[in-house]
Amino acid sequence: MQKIGLFYGSDSGNTENIAKKIADTLGDVDLFDVAKTEKAKLLEYKNLILATPTYGSGDMQGDWEEFLETLSPEDFNGKVIALVGLGDQDTYADSFCDGLLPIYEVANKQGKIIGFTKTEGYEYEETKTIVDGQFIGLMLDEDNQEELSEKRIEEWIGNIKGQFE
Ligand SMILES: Cc1cc2nc3c(=O)[nH]c(=O)nc-3n(C[C@H](O)[C@H](O)[C@H](O)COP(=O)(O)O)c2cc1C
């Protein structure tokens, strides 16, 4: 398996902490804050994990918005991509983790998305991040279900680990 590049954006630190936990648990992961990195770096990796929280009402994090503008579907050709969304399903119940959707839409056209997850145990009202009955990635809620994150991360890593190339 080739090394994994984990690219994250984070305003208040939750996604950064989760990114570090994922990297520690998975091993062989290089971490990048999208505020301080370039598209060329992402292109170096066959295996990717992309993580964003949601802001506004259903938007991706600001640095991710700028970073995603530099990327096109062709950039994900031949890549294996796992997605991570952070949100608050209580205060923003009708747009839970929706900021992850634009990343999925660009990456999914030519890349292979892995790591879909079940929706059981979550308490949101609406989200656009469900495809074929499953979340498009690992969804975490550090505001309301922090105690569930560790187990969710472990299960998810167990699922994706063998799928990277
Ligand atoms: C102004 C504001 C708007 C937010 N909007 C949403 C939203 O639409 N949907 C959602 O699921 N979470 C929303 N959140 C919750 C954040 O995504 C959540 O707290 C996340 O863990 C923050 O990650 P960070 O610390 O990496 O920036 C919002 C938070 C703030 C402060």
The ligand as a MOL file (V3000), in Angstrom:
LIG
                    3D

  0  0  0     0  0            999 V3000
M  V30 BEGIN CTAB
M  V30 COUNTS 31 33 0 0 0
M  V30 BEGIN ATOM
M  V30 1 C -21.2700 29.4210 12.3760 0
M  V30 2 C -21.3150 27.9110 12.3430 0
M  V30 3 C -22.0530 27.2790 11.3570 0
M  V30 4 C -22.1230 25.8780 11.3220 0
M  V30 5 N -22.9060 25.2620 10.3620 0
M  V30 6 C -23.0270 23.9160 10.3730 0
M  V30 7 C -23.8910 23.2570 9.4300 0
M  V30 8 O -24.5320 23.8720 8.5770 0
M  V30 9 N -23.9860 21.8990 9.4940 0
M  V30 10 C -23.2920 21.1560 10.4230 0
M  V30 11 O -23.4320 19.9360 10.4340 0
M  V30 12 N -22.4700 21.7620 11.3200 0
M  V30 13 C -22.3190 23.1040 11.3280 0
M  V30 14 N -21.4870 23.7140 12.2460 0
M  V30 15 C -20.7600 22.8790 13.2510 0
M  V30 16 C -19.2840 22.6240 12.9120 0
M  V30 17 O -19.1410 22.0030 11.6560 0
M  V30 18 C -18.6770 21.7350 13.9920 0
M  V30 19 O -18.6650 22.4250 15.2160 0
M  V30 20 C -17.2730 21.2450 13.6680 0
M  V30 21 O -16.8670 20.2770 14.6330 0
M  V30 22 C -16.2450 22.3670 13.6270 0
M  V30 23 O -15.0200 21.8560 13.1510 0
M  V30 24 P -13.6230 22.6440 13.2770 0
M  V30 25 O -13.3780 22.8430 14.7660 0
M  V30 26 O -12.6340 21.7360 12.6620 0
M  V30 27 O -13.7390 23.9430 12.5620 0
M  V30 28 C -21.4040 25.1070 12.2850 0
M  V30 29 C -20.6400 25.7660 13.2620 0
M  V30 30 C -20.5880 27.1420 13.3040 0
M  V30 31 C -19.7870 27.8130 14.3940 0
M  V30 END ATOM
M  V30 BEGIN BOND
M  V30 1 1 1 2
M  V30 2 1 2 3
M  V30 3 2 2 30
M  V30 4 2 3 4
M  V30 5 1 4 5
M  V30 6 1 4 28
M  V30 7 2 5 6
M  V30 8 1 6 7
M  V30 9 1 6 13
M  V30 10 2 7 8
M  V30 11 1 7 9
M  V30 12 1 9 10
M  V30 13 2 10 11
M  V30 14 1 10 12
M  V30 15 2 12 13
M  V30 16 1 13 14
M  V30 17 1 14 15
M  V30 18 1 14 28
M  V30 19 1 15 16
M  V30 20 1 16 17
M  V30 21 1 16 18
M  V30 22 1 18 19
M  V30 23 1 18 20
M  V30 24 1 20 21
M  V30 25 1 20 22
M  V30 26 1 22 23
M  V30 27 1 23 24
M  V30 28 2 24 25
M  V30 29 1 24 26
M  V30 30 1 24 27
M  V30 31 2 28 29
M  V30 32 1 29 30
M  V30 33 1 30 31
M  V30 END BOND
M  V30 END CTAB
M  END
